């Protein structure tokens, strides 16, 4: 059997935003468990090959992993030690330190839940799917007092993917939209300038999607974008996505 095992990232090269909030570490791992994902146990010093394991369960504060092969020197070489766990899935590359490893009665490896969890997206930036909230819009200001409501498909710290009614406005790469803003009921963000970087068909024949980046953003704009993305992601992990807006700095 062949395994796709991925080496760990050097801690000095990992941006702070990829460290998962400590309150959400267990829920983030649990979200992946139904797939029984394959991971690699790497030696701390980087010497030696990875041991492939499947992540099975979280029970009584312990993470349960099934070894897929027997390590060189047997399992006694692992007991009481620590390894770096690396797993690549749909959401990105997950990495953490497994300490005080031991075997349970079923022959599976167990360790305490990690104190630090790194989740690195394979994209340029961490993108979060929109909350599917009918009350949330990104409002485009088209000039002469005209405004257009669009839907947020995903959002990162510096960009956004918008879903727009086909023909409602001109959508082409390189076009600028100035003074747009997030709006939810009576709450709205500061004004935001965007530049279109890519255009693609929408999910329906009468829709189109525009991938945009922030254009010369001010500090307040960057703060509100990061706040919006993290509020949605944290609410999704906590299972309270319908109340995501409580974590957005611009929402009253």
N, C-alpha and C positions, 0 to 999 in steps of 0.2 A: 504494500500500500504506500502511495506517495503522499507526502504532507506539504502543504504550503506554509512554511514557517518563516516569519519575518523578523529580522534583527531589531533590537531595541534602539531607540533614539538616544543620543547623548543629552543628558539633562541640560547642559549649557546651551544647547541649540533649540530648546523648547520654549516658546513664548508663554508668559504667565496666563494668558487667557485660555490656554488649552488644559490647565489644571481644573478639574471638576470641583465645584463647591463641595466641601467635606460633608455637608448635610445630604448631598445627593449621590454620594458614591455607591451606596448599596443599591439604590433604585436604578442607577445607571447600569450596573452590572446585571441586575435582575432582568432588565429589559432585553438582554441578549440571550438569556438562558434557554428560552423556548426553542432556540435554534441549535442548542447543544454545540456551541461554536468550538472550533479547534484553535488551540493556542500553543505557544512554545514556551517552555521553561528554560531560561538562559542562565548560565553561571554568572555571578556578579562580576567576576574578573574577566569575563569574555573568553575564557579558555575552555574549549570543549564545545560539542554540538548541543543543540536544543533538544529537549525531551518533549515530544508532542503529547498534549493532554486535551481532553474535552471538558469544558466547564459544564457541570451537571446541576448544581443546586447551591442555594444559600440556606443553611440550617443552623439555628442557634448561634448566629453570629459568625459562623465558619463558612468559608467557600470550599465547595467539594469539587475535585477535579479527578477525572478518570485517566490514568496513564494509558497511552495507546501503544507504547513500546516499553520494554524493560531497559532502564538506564545501564550504562556500562558500570560495573562494580555493584550492581543491585541497588535496591531502594534504601539500604542502610546508609548509603553515601548522601542521601537527601535529608534523612531524619534530623530534625533540630536545626537544619540550616535554612538558608534563604536563597531565592531565585527571582529573577526578573521575568514576569509573565507578559507576553506580547500576543495580542490577537488583532487581526484585521477583519472587519466586517463592513456592512453597508454604511454605517455611520462614520467609519474612519478607523484609525489605528489606536487601539487601547493598550495601555502599558501601566503596570504597577509592580510593587515589590511584595512578593509572598514570603512571609517570615514564619519561623517556627513550624516548618513543614513536618507533618507526621502522617502515618497510615491509619485509616479507620478499619473497622471489622470487615468491611466489604472489599478492602484492598485498594480503596481510593485515597488519593492525597487530599489532605485538608489543611487549611491555614486560616488565621484570623482575617477578617475583612481589612483591606489595606487602608492606611491612613492618608494616602495620596494616590489619586488616579489621574492619569493623563489621557486625554482623548484628542487625537490629532486628525483633523479632516484631511482627506487626500486632495481636496480642492485648495485653491489659493488661500481662502479664508473660510472660517467656520460658518456655514450657511444653515439657517433654521427654517423649516417649513412654516408658512403662515398658520395662524390659529383657526382658520375657517370660521371666522367671526363675521356675521353679516353686518354688524355695526361698525366694523373697522374698514376704513377706506384710506387710500392715499389719493389726495386731491391734487390734480394737475391744474395749474393756472395757465390758461391758453392766451391771455391777453384780452383787452377790451371788456374786462369783467366776466369773461367766460371761464367756467371751471368744469372739470371732468373728473368723475369719481372712478377710480380704478381699484382693483383687488390685489392684495399682497400675496404672491405665491411663495416667495422665500425672501429672507433678509440676512445680510451679513453685517459686519461692523462698518463696511464702506460701500455697500451696494444693495440693490433690491431688484427683484424680478416682479414686474407688474403685468396683470392681465387686463386687457383693454378691449372695448367693443370695436370690432373692425369698422373702419371708416369714420370713427368718431373724431379722429385727429390724425395728422400726418405723423407716421412712425417710421423713422429711418435712422440708420447708424450715423452717429456724429451729431444728431440733433440735440439741442439743449432745452431743458425744461426748468424754468426759474420759479422760485417762490412757491413750490409745492409744499405739502404738509400732511402729516398723519392726522386723521380725524376719527374720533369715536364718540358718537352722541355729541355732548357739549364740550368735550375735551379736544384740544388740538395741540400739535407740536409747534416748535419754532419753524420758520420757513427754511426750505431745503432746495438746493439746486442740483440737478441731475444732468448727466450726459448719457445718451443711449450708446451702449457698446455692442449689443447684438439684438437681433429680431428673429422671432420664430413663430410658427403657427400656434394658436391656442388649442385647448382641449376640444373646443367646439368650432364648427366651421365659421361662425360669425365672431370669433375672438382672435386676438393676436397678443403675443407676449413680448415685452421689451425688457432686456437685461440692462440695468443702468448702474452707473457708479456715481458716487458723490462728486460734485464739481466744486473745487476750492472750498471745502467745508470749514466752518468755524468750529471752535471748541464745543460750543453748545450743541451744534448739529451732531458732532461725533459722539458726544455724551448721550444724546437721546437715541441715536441709532443703536449704540451698544446696549443701552438700557432696554430698548424694545426687543432686540434679538434675545438677550439673556432672559428677559421676563417671559417670553414665549417658550424658550427652551426649558427653563426651570419649571414652569407650570406644567409642561408636557411630561417631564420626568416625575413630578409629584402627583400626576393624575388629576390635576385641577385646571386643565387647559381652558375651560370656560370662564376662568377668572384670571387669565393671564395678565390683564391690564393693570392689576393691582401692583405689579412690579415695574411698570413703565413710569419713568420719572416725569413725563409730560401729562400723564393722565390724572385728572382731579378726582 
